[in-house]
Amino acid sequence: MKELLISLGVFACVTVNAQVVSDSVVMTVAGKQVPLSEFIFIAEKNGEVDLSDTKSVKNYVELFKNFKLKVAEAESLGIDQTTSFKNELEGYRAQLIDSYLSDKEGEKNAARAVYDRGDNSVELTHILFRLPEKTVSKDTVAVYQEAMQVYERLRKGEEDIETVGKALAEKNKEHIACEYVRCLLPMQSLKVFEDVAYSLPVGVVSKPVRTKLGFHLIKVHSRKSNPGRVHVAHILVSFPKDSAIQDSSEVLAKAQEIYKQVQEGADFSELAKKYSGDMASAKKGGGVPWFGVGEMVQPFEQAAFALEKPGDISGLVETRFGYHIIKLIGKKGRPTFEEEEKVLSRRMGQGERNFELYKAFDDRMKKEYGYVFYPEAYAELQALCDDNFPTDEAFYEKAKDMSKTLMRLDGKDFPQAEFAYYIQRCPFSTKTYAGDFMQEVYDLFVRDIVTTAERKNLMTKHPEIPHLMQEYRDGILLFEVSNREIWSKPSAQQKALEAKWIADLNKKYPVTVNWKLLKKLKK
């Protein structure tokens, strides 16, 4: 009921007849003036109101008057002074302003691109040549050259990446690591790494790819379709935990005996409760939560997805934990984009991918506010990253006196020194390489400036905002007072109570309607 009464209408359009003064008073209710612009704004959102028809206008005036009388009654009862009312109104205000300081369609498209990428998983191996936690340009040279040397070896195709990587890691574990990734999906790695992994041809080794961890050499072995999710129950006959060398003959014999009972029709759930070594699932009859690819050890996952119909049971499946007997409960495809969108957007907004998520808004704002970038001035700051990290005092000491224009925005020039000061105040970046760190902070610097400018101009650019706030405010009050006076009463009595209540309100509060002004609406 509340949702029906309170229409958000964020993108509603206000069109007022040019012959009518927009701030004229159309009605006075309980001593409060109602501007014509508000009256028309609400009318034009009501598809049944025809402002050019006298009868339609009279009917609407009666409805609008009674609406405002109920709001006046709510105010007299102090509902607008309650903490709950203030909190709800402030929450809506924040959401409303946010809707104008963002590009929801752009954000949706960005999240959609990540979702679509998840139609496939990537199998790969990578070698990591680590960089220090805070890296300036000069620190990367030797590490990059080392990575390039290994790249040249692998490019010839005579050596296997995993063999080479493990040998290098064995010699220098602190500096080099090698990892086989069976199933990489979006949002599971650093964005640069993921972008390369999803774009690299199968069988090709990448040139060194820099992330905040260091330089990676990546080789994609395969790409596979994402099969969705599966729900199973299992019985685990565990290997002994303290056995250095597993003699699985006794464990296997026990597993075979349990499997025989399953085949003979014994209750799977009861067998799981009695025999399974997975205590958490055993209590639930062996039930395991829904899972997708890459979430379970490979033999278990493959056996689970190989089952076709609910009730199908696998043979004995060996993993490092022991022998599993798996029963299929259900299968389903990937969650839809609509189901995943909020989670994806939230995750993207919390890290390095926020620039990807908000790119459409950032680009639109830069265009609207006449953004001009001066690459030569930026290059001078970039050169400081050869020897100093942007948050170092030495960086700021060198940059604070640099006065060239770095960018122009909203009619104002911003010198290098102003950005250098911003870095000291707002050193927020996910990057550890000096140049990348400065670039990310610069992007935030630009976003802060355009967002501040947009906030300042919001009411001028979007005159409907005050009307939306008024509409929502009155809607909350209408709901609360109507609930007290009418809706909390027996349904059979509500119609009569409503009529009496409106009659009483008309007697209690004075109302004046400017009919002369309303007649002009038809012209």
Protein Blocks (a to p, Z undefined) as FASTA:
>chain_A
ZZmmmcfklmaccdddfkbcfkbcfbdeehiacdfklmmmmmmmmmkbcfkbmklmmmmm
mmmmmmmmmmmmmmmnommmpmklmmmmmmmmmmmmmmmmccfklmmmmmmmmmmmmmpc
cddddddddddfbdcfklmmmmmmmmmmmmmmmmnopacfklmmmmmmmmmmmlpccddd
fbacehiacfklmmmmmmpcghiacdddddfkbccddddfbdcddebjaddddddddddf
klmbacfklmmmmmmmmmmmmmnopafklmmmmmmmblklmmnnopacdddehiacfklm
mmmmmpmbghiacdddddfkbccddddfbdcddddfklmmmmmmmmmmmmmmlmmmmmmm
mmmmmmmnopacdfklmmmmmmmmmmpcfkbmklmmmmmmpcbdfbdcehiacdfklmmm
mmmmmmccfbfbfklmmmmmmmmmmmmmmmmmmmmmmmmmmmmlmmmmmmmmmmmmmmmm
mmmmmmmpcfklmmmmmmmmmmmmmmmpccdddfklmmmmmZZ
